[in-house]
Amino acid sequence: MAVDYDTLMAFRAPDATQRYTVRDTMLYALGIGFGADSNDADQLRFVYEKDLRVVPTQAFVLALPGPWVRDSGIDYARVVHGEQYGEFHAPIPAEGEVAASLRIADVIDKGEGKGALVIAERVLSDKATGARLATIRQTIFARGDGGIGGPQKRQEAPHPLPERAPDGTVSLPTVPQQALIYRLSGDYNPLHADPDAAKGVGFDRPILHGLSTFGVATHALLKAVCGYEPGRIASIGGRFTAPVFPGETFVTDYWVDGEVVSFRTRVANRDAVAIGNGRMVLR
């Protein structure tokens, strides 16, 4: 066992800053599939510098804290990204300088040999003004770190999807090179680029980043529910449930109940749900 509960709860990653430009903003949007239809004026506004708009989930890749999982003592080789959540306090600027700090918000020990859930919280702020832009929570399943101790507690129940038929469905393609584009926004894990690395962990080819898939789901909801107005998204979260591949088409089902939009994103033409138990709150 590499780490214990108290050590993990006390862990703090070094604060990070990043200066980014409109080029970075457009690159992020390309990495989640915007621009696939070059004649779609709504998509173009996220990948062309004229009146550039920002997808709120770009907050997930700004001022990244480096290899914090490895630095924390968690068994990095056995970590799986379980859930992602973002609350957006203000629009993400198309360019600027941001700062972020990361802390461990909670640890849920499932027991010896059963792994642990580690919830990391990152606060993203404007570097010049200190204004808070986003609060981001990432849940990882540390499969090799069960039995680390701490208070006995249960995992929060996932957001339930309505039992009725979806209110709508959006289908969006990805391109075969999408993982190679998305990684340029900061996630250089070779699993998403190197065929040998992918085969080493059981995949026949590189898989798509979970957060790129999450961005495609966000695009679907921007299109279907928000009229492509990014400021309407107050928060969004979901659970990663299956690996997917660049070039696949994603189908996002959604249910609208007042300000709450439930969603799931599945893979067209095969039985796989990429993101389940999704919940978006409208502003």
C-alpha positions in Angstrom: 0.0 0.0 0.0 1.7 3.2 -1.1 -0.5 5.8 0.7 -2.8 6.1 3.7 -5.9 8.1 4.2 -4.4 11.0 6.3 -1.5 11.5 3.9 -3.8 11.6 1.0 -6.3 14.0 2.5 -3.4 16.3 3.4 -2.0 16.3 -0.2 -1.8 19.5 -2.1 -0.6 19.8 -5.6 1.5 22.9 -6.4 -0.6 25.8 -7.7 -0.6 26.1 -11.5 -0.9 29.0 -13.8 -1.4 29.2 -17.6 -1.4 31.9 -20.1 -3.5 30.8 -23.1 -4.5 32.4 -26.4 -7.5 32.2 -28.8 -5.4 29.5 -30.7 -5.6 27.3 -27.6 -9.3 27.9 -27.3 -9.9 26.9 -30.9 -7.7 23.9 -30.6 -9.6 22.7 -27.6 -12.9 23.0 -29.5 -11.4 21.1 -32.5 -10.4 18.4 -30.0 -13.9 17.8 -28.9 -15.3 17.7 -32.5 -16.4 21.2 -33.2 -15.9 22.1 -36.9 -16.7 18.6 -38.2 -19.4 20.4 -40.3 -17.4 23.3 -41.7 -20.6 24.8 -43.1 -22.3 24.9 -39.7 -22.2 28.5 -38.6 -23.0 27.6 -35.0 -20.0 25.3 -34.8 -17.8 27.8 -36.6 -18.2 30.3 -33.8 -16.2 28.0 -31.5 -13.3 27.3 -33.9 -12.9 30.6 -35.8 -11.5 33.8 -34.2 -14.3 36.0 -35.4 -16.6 36.5 -32.4 -15.1 33.4 -30.8 -17.1 31.6 -28.2 -15.7 29.3 -25.5 -17.0 25.8 -24.5 -17.3 25.9 -20.7 -15.6 22.5 -20.3 -12.4 24.1 -21.6 -12.0 24.9 -17.9 -11.1 21.2 -17.4 -7.8 21.6 -19.4 -6.6 25.0 -18.2 -3.8 25.4 -15.5 -3.5 21.6 -15.1 -1.6 20.6 -12.0 0.8 18.1 -13.6 1.1 14.4 -12.6 -0.6 15.0 -9.2 -2.0 11.4 -9.0 1.5 9.9 -9.3 2.9 12.6 -6.8 0.2 11.8 -4.3 1.3 8.2 -3.8 -1.7 6.6 -5.4 -0.9 3.5 -7.5 -1.0 5.4 -10.8 -0.9 2.3 -13.0 -4.2 1.2 -11.7 -6.2 4.4 -11.8 -9.4 4.8 -13.7 -11.2 8.1 -14.4 -14.7 7.6 -12.9 -16.6 10.9 -12.9 -16.2 14.5 -13.9 -18.1 17.6 -12.8 -17.8 21.3 -13.4 -19.6 24.3 -12.0 -19.0 27.5 -14.0 -19.2 30.7 -12.0 -18.4 33.1 -14.9 -17.7 32.8 -18.7 -14.3 31.3 -19.5 -12.4 34.1 -21.4 -11.3 33.2 -25.0 -7.7 34.2 -23.9 -6.0 35.3 -20.7 -4.1 33.9 -17.7 -5.6 31.6 -15.2 -4.5 30.0 -11.9 -5.7 26.8 -10.3 -5.3 25.0 -7.0 -6.0 21.4 -6.3 -7.0 19.6 -3.1 -8.3 16.2 -2.2 -12.0 16.8 -1.2 -12.8 13.3 -0.2 -11.7 9.7 -0.1 -14.0 6.7 0.1 -12.2 3.5 0.9 -14.0 0.4 -0.4 -11.8 -2.0 1.6 -8.7 -4.1 1.1 -8.5 -5.4 -2.5 -11.6 -3.3 -3.5 -9.9 0.0 -4.3 -10.8 3.5 -3.2 -12.6 6.5 -4.7 -10.5 9.7 -4.6 -12.4 13.0 -5.3 -10.1 15.9 -6.3 -11.3 19.5 -6.4 -9.7 22.2 -8.5 -10.7 25.9 -8.4 -9.9 27.9 -11.5 -9.6 31.6 -11.2 -8.6 34.6 -13.4 -5.0 35.4 -12.5 -5.3 39.1 -12.8 -8.5 39.7 -10.9 -8.8 36.6 -8.7 -12.4 36.1 -9.9 -13.4 32.5 -9.6 -14.2 31.0 -13.0 -15.0 27.3 -12.3 -15.0 24.6 -9.6 -14.0 21.2 -11.0 -14.4 17.9 -9.4 -12.8 14.7 -10.7 -13.4 11.3 -9.2 -10.8 8.6 -9.8 -11.1 4.9 -8.9 -7.8 4.0 -7.4 -8.1 0.2 -7.9 -4.8 -0.5 -6.2 -5.4 1.5 -3.0 -8.2 -0.2 -1.1 -7.7 -0.5 2.6 -6.2 2.9 3.2 -8.5 3.7 6.1 -10.5 6.7 7.0 -14.1 7.2 8.0 -16.6 4.7 6.7 -18.9 6.3 4.2 -20.9 5.5 1.1 -20.4 6.8 -2.4 -23.0 9.4 -3.4 -25.6 7.8 -5.5 -25.4 8.6 -9.3 -27.9 11.0 -10.8 -30.8 8.9 -11.9 -32.0 9.2 -15.5 -35.8 9.5 -16.1 -37.6 6.3 -16.9 -39.5 7.9 -19.8 -38.3 8.0 -23.4 -35.7 10.7 -24.1 -37.1 14.2 -25.0 -34.5 14.3 -27.8 -31.4 12.8 -29.2 -28.3 14.3 -30.9 -25.8 12.4 -33.0 -22.3 13.8 -33.5 -19.4 12.3 -35.3 -15.7 12.2 -34.2 -12.8 12.0 -36.5 -10.1 9.3 -36.5 -7.4 11.8 -35.4 -9.5 13.4 -32.7 -7.4 12.0 -29.8 -4.2 13.3 -31.5 -5.8 16.8 -31.6 -7.3 16.7 -28.1 -4.0 15.7 -26.5 -2.5 19.0 -27.6 -4.7 20.6 -25.0 -2.5 19.0 -22.2 -3.3 15.3 -21.7 -0.3 13.5 -23.3 -1.0 10.0 -21.9 0.4 7.7 -24.6 -2.7 5.5 -24.3 -4.4 8.0 -26.6 -1.7 8.1 -29.2 0.6 5.2 -29.2 -0.7 1.8 -30.5 1.9 -0.1 -28.5 0.9 1.6 -25.3 -2.8 0.9 -26.0 -2.1 -2.8 -26.7 -0.1 -3.0 -23.5 -3.3 -2.3 -21.5 -5.6 -4.4 -23.6 -6.9 -2.2 -26.4 -6.3 -3.0 -30.0 -5.7 0.7 -30.8 -5.5 4.1 -28.9 -8.8 5.1 -27.1 -10.3 8.6 -27.0 -9.8 10.7 -23.9 -12.7 10.5 -21.6 -12.8 14.3 -21.4 -12.9 14.6 -25.2 -16.0 12.4 -25.1 -17.4 14.5 -22.3 -16.8 17.6 -24.6 -18.8 15.9 -27.4 -21.7 15.3 -25.0 -21.5 19.0 -23.9 -21.6 20.0 -27.6 -24.7 17.9 -28.1 -26.4 19.7 -25.2 -25.3 23.1 -26.3 -26.9 22.4 -29.7 -30.1 20.8 -28.5 -30.9 22.7 -25.3 -28.8 25.8 -25.1 -29.1 27.3 -28.6 -25.2 27.2 -28.7 -25.1 29.8 -25.8 -22.3 28.5 -23.5 -23.4 30.9 -20.7 -26.5 28.8 -20.2 -24.6 26.0 -18.7 -24.3 26.5 -14.9 -22.9 23.0 -14.2 -22.4 19.6 -15.8 -21.4 16.2 -14.6 -21.4 12.6 -15.6 -20.0 9.1 -15.0 -17.6 7.4 -17.4 -18.8 3.9 -18.1 -17.0 2.5 -21.2 -14.0 3.3 -23.4 -14.5 4.6 -26.9 -12.4 5.2 -29.9 -11.6 8.1 -32.2 -13.8 8.1 -35.3 -16.9 6.7 -33.6 -20.2 8.5 -33.7 -21.7 9.5 -30.3 -25.5 9.7 -29.7 -26.6 11.8 -26.7 -30.0 11.2 -25.3 -31.4 14.0 -23.1 -34.3 14.7 -20.8 -35.3 18.3 -19.8 -37.0 18.9 -16.4 -37.1 22.6 -15.8 -33.5 23.7 -15.2 -32.2 20.2 -14.9 -31.1 18.3 -18.1 -30.4 14.6 -17.6 -28.3 12.9 -20.3 -26.3 9.8 -21.4 -23.9 9.5 -24.3 -23.7 6.2 -26.2 -21.8 4.8 -29.2 -23.7 4.5 -32.4 -23.7 1.0 -33.9 -22.5 -0.9 -30.9 -23.8 -1.5 -27.4 -21.8 0.8 -25.3 -22.6 3.8 -23.1 -19.7 6.1 -22.8 -21.1 8.6 -20.3 -24.0 7.7 -18.0 -26.0 9.4 -15.2 -25.3 12.8 -16.8 -26.8 16.0 -15.2 -26.6 19.5 -16.5 -28.1 22.5 -14.7 -29.2 25.5 -16.8 -28.6 29.1 -15.9 
